[in-house]
Amino acid sequence: KSITNSGEMGRFLKRLDQLMGLACTKMTTRHQMDEDLSFPDPRSTQWATPSESTKAPPFSIIPSLLYFASEIFDEETKLICNDHCTSSSKRKKPCREHLSQSKQSKMESSSSTCSSSLPPDQRHAGLSVNVCAVGFRYLLAKHAMVVNMFISADLSLLDEGRELDFLWSHSYDNVVWTRTKIAYCRRLIPAHDRRDITVTRMCLLEDSIKEIVGKRHPLSSNIYSAMVGPSLLRGGVSVSFEGEEGVGDGVTRNWFQAVSKALFNPHNALWEKTVSPPHGYAPRAGSDVNETHLQYFRFAGRLYALSIINKIPIASKLAPHVARYLLGMKIGLGDLWDYDAQLAKNLQDLQDTKHGANLGLTFTAMRERVGQGCEQVELKRNGASVDVNDKNKSEYIGLYVEFKLIKQVEKQLDQMRTGFQELLPKRMLQGMDNEALGAMTQGVEKLDIADWKKHTKYQKP
């Protein structure tokens, strides 16, 4: 039966909320579903919301119902998500869990809210549909446990063309748990033969770059005479050290730890640590003092991708905004808090306070040049002659944040992103977030004892 107005949309969401609530109760009490997890075709007309007299609710129908709801509301939720991202950039922390902020709007009132007495012209403009779209996002966050239980039982639900593929998106980071994302990403990595490489401990970093990236052209610092094709590395690497008999995963693990330590050595002048916690590494603006610096960043991107493929963590942690850039996610003022909290606070105060006509600032910023001090850079054309005032300060803040986090190190970041993305499936990058990336490349900071016990088999000697 087609849903043709906002009242029917609200009633549909309310019934779906009730069904997912029953499924949640069943999962938490019995830890299993009564029915087999066999999922019907979402485009089939054989399913419908269960009647109140149904004795055994068809829980396996939930993914198909969510697909149906996403077809109705997804475009509206994307618009709401984008608007929310824009407004949340003014806050201390970016609100990436777009739905958790609207908990005061209860799902039980979605039916009456969606059919509220809006003027006819506003109804035709689609505002009532947008209200239901917010309700749909709230429903997904409210029942995230149910959603993740279904996905864990059948990871293919997130595949393209399946019922829950719309959830594999950065706009639904608050719905799909990090653990679920990691499991799905592992599934997406294709099986390939590992590339055998041999390096020396004496020239560990240089040998590793030749084996992972390629040999540099003698007449250019950024052109490779023998580039290592990405297809050769998509199965991971197996490393051995010249003059040593050791082979296997233990030696490869040792290489990951040793080469990452050498790569992030402060003497290379390639990286800087973020001022604010969580402390992580970001490309240094003055890294071009090393003429081959872009080669190192290309290697860094491939190294982190290989860490995921080989399932071996790296001790060196990337700054959150760098991880988000590698994944193609948007960078804004919220990311500056993880880079330099004091600078972010100053910009936030500038945004929130009215200062009058002239703020004593121009559209310029300072860039570090190793061994040469700092130089002034214009944030836009003729920026040095444009004064910042209350009318254009939002533009200034946006350009300043973009310059500080991206523009001044854009070449380095682009090389990292190229090296990272060329080894991993495109589908993986569409839904992975920086938290999942951190867990896959650095491991988890806190052990889940209950999960550890669940997946441990103990036998008495």
C-alpha positions in Angstrom: 0.0 0.0 0.0 1.5 3.3 -1.0 2.1 6.1 1.5 0.7 9.3 0.1 0.6 11.8 2.9 2.4 12.9 6.0 -0.1 11.2 8.3 0.5 7.8 6.8 4.2 8.4 7.0 4.0 9.1 10.7 1.8 6.1 11.4 4.3 3.9 9.3 7.2 5.2 11.4 5.3 4.6 14.6 4.5 1.0 13.7 8.1 0.4 12.6 9.3 1.9 15.9 7.1 -0.6 17.8 8.3 -3.6 15.8 12.0 -2.7 16.3 11.2 -2.2 20.0 9.8 -5.7 20.2 12.9 -7.0 18.3 15.2 -5.3 20.8 13.4 -6.8 23.7 13.6 -10.3 22.2 17.3 -9.8 21.4 18.3 -8.6 24.9 16.3 -11.4 26.7 17.1 -14.4 24.5 20.1 -13.2 22.5 18.6 -14.7 19.4 15.7 -14.3 17.0 12.8 -16.7 16.8 12.9 -16.7 13.1 15.8 -17.5 10.7 17.5 -14.4 9.4 16.3 -14.8 5.8 15.7 -11.5 4.2 13.1 -11.0 1.5 13.6 -8.9 -1.6 13.0 -5.3 -0.5 11.1 -4.6 -3.6 8.7 -7.4 -3.0 5.1 -6.6 -2.2 4.6 -9.6 0.0 5.5 -7.8 3.2 3.7 -5.2 5.2 3.7 -3.8 8.8 2.4 -6.5 11.1 -1.1 -6.3 12.6 -1.6 -6.0 16.4 -3.0 -9.6 16.4 0.2 -11.0 15.0 1.5 -13.5 17.5 5.0 -13.8 16.1 6.2 -10.5 14.7 8.2 -11.1 11.5 11.5 -9.5 12.7 13.3 -10.6 9.6 11.2 -8.1 7.7 12.8 -5.1 9.5 15.7 -4.6 7.0 13.2 -4.5 4.1 11.0 -2.0 6.0 14.0 0.2 6.7 14.9 0.1 3.0 11.3 1.1 2.1 11.5 4.0 4.6 14.9 5.1 3.2 13.4 5.3 -0.3 10.9 7.8 1.0 13.0 9.8 3.4 16.6 9.5 2.3 16.8 12.6 0.1 15.2 14.7 2.9 17.5 13.2 5.6 20.6 14.0 3.4 19.4 17.6 3.1 18.8 17.8 6.9 22.2 16.2 7.5 24.0 18.8 5.3 22.2 21.7 7.0 23.0 20.3 10.4 26.7 19.9 9.5 26.8 23.6 8.4 25.2 24.8 11.6 27.2 22.5 13.9 30.5 23.9 12.6 29.8 26.9 14.9 30.0 24.7 18.0 32.9 23.5 20.0 32.7 20.0 18.7 31.2 19.0 15.3 28.0 17.1 15.8 28.6 14.1 13.6 25.9 12.1 15.3 23.3 14.3 13.6 20.3 12.5 15.1 21.3 12.3 18.8 20.7 16.1 19.2 16.9 15.7 18.5 16.0 13.2 21.2 13.5 15.6 22.7 11.2 14.9 19.8 9.7 11.5 20.8 8.9 8.9 18.2 5.6 8.3 19.8 4.4 11.7 18.7 5.7 11.3 15.1 2.2 10.6 13.8 0.7 13.8 15.2 3.8 15.8 14.4 3.9 14.8 10.8 0.2 15.7 10.4 0.5 19.0 12.3 -1.5 22.0 11.1 1.0 23.5 8.7 -0.2 26.0 6.1 -1.1 24.4 2.8 1.8 26.0 0.9 4.3 24.7 3.5 2.8 21.3 3.2 3.3 21.3 -0.5 6.8 22.6 0.0 7.6 19.3 1.8 8.2 20.6 5.3 6.0 17.9 6.9 8.0 15.3 5.0 11.2 16.7 6.4 9.7 16.4 9.9 9.1 12.7 9.2 12.7 12.4 7.9 14.0 13.7 11.2 11.8 11.1 12.9 13.3 8.4 10.6 16.9 9.3 11.6 15.9 9.4 15.3 14.4 5.9 14.9 17.6 4.5 13.4 19.7 5.9 16.2 17.2 4.8 18.9 17.3 1.2 17.6 21.0 1.1 16.5 21.5 -2.1 18.5 18.8 -3.9 16.5 20.2 -2.6 13.2 23.7 -3.7 14.1 22.5 -7.1 15.2 20.9 -7.7 11.8 24.1 -6.5 10.0 26.3 -8.7 12.2 24.2 -11.7 11.3 24.5 -10.9 7.6 27.1 -8.4 6.6 26.0 -8.5 3.0 23.0 -6.4 4.0 25.4 -3.4 3.5 26.4 -4.4 0.0 25.2 -2.3 -2.9 21.7 -3.2 -3.9 20.9 -4.8 -0.6 18.3 -3.5 2.0 20.7 -1.6 4.3 23.2 -0.3 1.7 21.9 3.3 2.4 23.5 3.1 5.9 27.0 2.6 4.5 27.5 6.4 4.3 29.2 9.0 6.4 25.9 10.6 7.1 24.8 7.6 9.2 28.0 7.3 11.4 25.8 7.3 14.5 23.8 4.2 13.4 26.4 1.7 12.3 28.8 0.9 15.2 32.5 1.0 14.8 32.8 -2.7 15.5 30.3 -3.4 12.7 32.1 -1.1 10.3 35.4 -2.9 10.9 33.8 -6.3 10.3 32.3 -5.1 7.1 35.5 -3.5 5.9 37.4 -6.7 6.6 34.8 -8.5 4.4 35.4 -6.1 1.5 39.1 -6.7 1.3 39.6 -9.1 -1.7 41.9 -12.1 -1.4 45.2 -11.6 -3.2 48.7 -13.1 -2.9 51.0 -11.1 -0.6 54.0 -9.3 -2.1 57.3 -10.6 -0.8 59.8 -7.8 -0.1 63.2 -7.8 1.4 64.8 -4.8 3.2 67.9 -4.0 5.2 67.8 -2.7 8.8 70.6 -0.3 8.0 68.5 1.6 5.3 65.1 0.5 6.5 63.0 3.5 5.5 64.7 4.0 2.1 64.5 0.3 1.2 60.9 0.2 2.2 59.9 3.1 0.1 61.6 1.5 -2.9 59.6 -1.7 -2.3 56.3 -0.1 -1.5 56.3 3.0 -3.7 59.0 2.6 -6.3 62.4 3.9 -7.2 62.8 7.7 -7.6 63.8 9.1 -11.0 67.4 10.5 -10.7 66.5 13.8 -12.3 63.3 14.4 -10.3 62.3 14.1 -6.7 58.6 13.4 -7.5 58.8 11.2 -10.5 59.3 7.4 -10.2 61.3 5.5 -12.8 59.9 2.2 -11.5 56.5 2.7 -9.8 55.2 -0.3 -7.8 51.7 -0.9 -9.2 48.8 -0.8 -6.6 47.6 -4.2 -7.7 50.8 -5.8 -6.5 50.1 -4.6 -2.9 46.3 -5.2 -2.5 46.9 -8.6 -0.9 49.3 -7.2 1.6 53.1 -7.7 2.1 55.3 -10.4 3.6 58.6 -8.9 4.8 62.0 -10.4 5.4 65.2 -8.7 6.5 68.4 -9.2 4.5 70.9 -11.4 6.3 68.3 -12.8 8.7 66.6 -16.1 8.6 63.3 -15.1 10.2 60.1 -15.2 8.1 56.4 -15.0 8.7 53.9 -12.7 10.3 56.1 -12.0 13.3 58.8 -10.5 11.1 56.2 -8.5 9.1 54.8 -7.1 12.3 58.3 -6.1 13.4 58.7 -4.3 10.1 55.5 -2.3 10.5 56.6 -1.1 13.9 60.2 -0.3 12.9 59.4 1.4 9.6 56.6 3.6 11.1 59.0 4.6 13.9 61.6 5.6 11.3 59.0 7.4 9.1 57.8 9.6 12.0 61.2 10.4 13.3 61.3 14.2 14.1 64.7 14.5 12.3 62.9 14.0 9.0 61.0 17.3 9.5 57.9 15.7 7.8 55.4 15.7 10.7 54.1 17.7 13.6 52.1 16.6 16.6 48.8 18.2 17.2 48.7 20.7 20.1 45.5 19.3 21.6 44.6 15.8 22.6 44.1 13.3 21.2 47.6 13.9 20.0 48.3 12.6 16.5 50.6 13.3 13.6 49.8 15.7 10.7 52.0 16.8 7.8 54.3 19.7 8.6 53.8 22.8 6.5 57.6 23.2 6.1 58.2 19.6 5.1 59.3 20.7 1.6 62.7 21.4 3.1 63.2 17.8 2.2 63.0 17.7 -1.6 61.8 14.1 -1.6 59.1 14.8 1.0 56.1 13.9 -1.2 57.5 10.4 -1.8 57.5 9.9 2.0 53.8 10.9 2.2 52.8 8.6 -0.7 54.6 5.9 1.3 52.7 6.8 4.5 49.4 6.5 2.8 50.2 3.1 1.4 51.6 2.0 4.8 48.4 2.7 6.6 46.4 0.9 3.8 48.7 -2.1 4.2 48.2 -2.0 7.9 44.5 -2.6 7.3 45.1 -5.3 4.7 47.7 -7.2 6.8 45.7 -6.6 10.0 48.8 -5.3 11.8 48.5 -2.1 13.8 50.9 0.8 13.6 52.0 2.7 16.8 52.0 6.1 15.2 48.5 7.7 15.3 47.2 10.2 12.7 45.5 13.4 13.7 41.7 13.1 13.4 41.4 15.6 10.5 44.1 13.8 8.6 42.2 10.5 8.9 39.0 12.2 7.8 40.8 13.7 4.8 42.1 10.2 3.8 38.6 9.0 3.7 37.3 11.9 1.7 35.2 13.4 4.6 34.6 17.1 5.0 36.9 19.1 7.2 35.6 22.1 9.2 36.0 24.2 12.4 35.0 21.3 14.6 38.2 19.4 13.4 40.3 22.4 14.5 39.5 21.6 18.1 41.4 18.3 17.8 44.3 20.1 16.2 44.7 23.3 18.3 41.9 23.9 20.9 43.1 27.4 21.8 43.1 28.6 18.1 39.6 27.0 17.7 38.4 28.8 20.8 39.7 32.1 19.4 37.9 31.6 16.1 34.7 30.5 17.9 34.8 33.7 20.1 35.3 35.7 16.9 32.3 34.0 15.4 30.0 34.5 18.4 30.9 38.1 19.4 29.9 41.2 17.6 32.9 43.5 17.3 31.7 46.4 15.0 33.0 47.4 11.7 36.7 46.6 11.9 38.3 43.7 13.8 41.9 44.6 13.0 42.3 41.5 10.8 42.8 40.9 7.1 42.2 37.8 5.0 45.8 36.6 5.6 47.5 33.8 7.5 51.1 32.9 8.4 52.8 29.8 7.0 55.9 28.2 8.4 59.1 27.9 6.3 61.7 25.7 7.9 64.9 27.7 8.4 63.3 30.9 7.0 60.8 31.8 9.7 57.2 32.5 8.6 55.7 34.1 5.5 52.3 35.8 5.1 49.8 34.1 2.7 46.6 35.6 1.4 43.5 33.5 2.0 41.8 34.9 -1.1 42.7 37.3 -3.9 43.9 40.6 -2.6 43.2 39.3 0.9 45.8 41.6 2.5 43.7 44.6 1.6 40.4 43.1 2.7 39.5 43.9 6.4 37.5 41.3 8.4 34.3 42.6 9.9 31.1 41.1 11.3 29.6 40.7 7.8 32.5 38.7 6.3 34.0 37.0 9.4 32.3 33.7 8.7 34.0 33.6 5.3 37.3 34.5 7.0 36.9 31.7 9.6 36.1 29.1 6.9 39.1 30.1 4.8 41.4 30.2 7.7 40.4 26.8 9.0 40.7 25.4 5.4 44.2 26.9 5.1 45.4 25.8 8.5 44.3 22.2 8.2 44.4 21.6 4.4 45.7 24.2 2.0 49.1 24.8 3.5 49.8 21.0 3.4 47.5 20.1 0.5 50.2 18.5 -1.7 51.3 16.3 1.2 47.8 15.3 2.1 46.9 14.5 -1.5 49.9 12.2 -1.8 48.8 10.4 1.4 45.3 10.1 0.2 46.3 8.8 -3.2 48.6 6.2 -1.6 45.9 5.1 0.9 42.9 4.9 -1.5 44.6 3.2 -4.4 45.1 0.0 -2.3 41.6 -0.2 -0.8 38.3 -1.0 -2.3 36.3 2.1 -3.2 33.2 0.7 -1.4 35.2 0.5 1.9 36.0 4.3 1.8 32.3 5.3 1.3 31.3 4.4 4.8 34.4 4.0 6.9 35.0 6.9 9.4 38.0 8.1 11.3 37.2 6.1 14.4 37.0 2.8 12.4 40.2 3.8 10.6 41.9 4.4 13.9 40.7 1.1 15.4 41.9 -0.8 12.3 45.4 0.9 12.1 46.2 1.5 15.8 43.9 -1.1 17.5 41.5 -0.3 20.3 42.7 1.7 23.4 40.3 -0.1 25.8 39.8 -3.9 25.8 36.3 -5.2 25.9 36.6 -8.0 28.4 33.1 -9.4 27.8 33.8 -9.6 24.0 37.2 -11.1 24.8 35.5 -13.9 26.9 32.8 -14.4 24.3 35.4 -15.2 21.5 37.8 -17.2 23.7 37.8 -21.0 24.0 39.5 -22.4 27.0 40.4 -26.0 27.4 41.7 -27.5 30.6 45.2 -29.2 30.1 
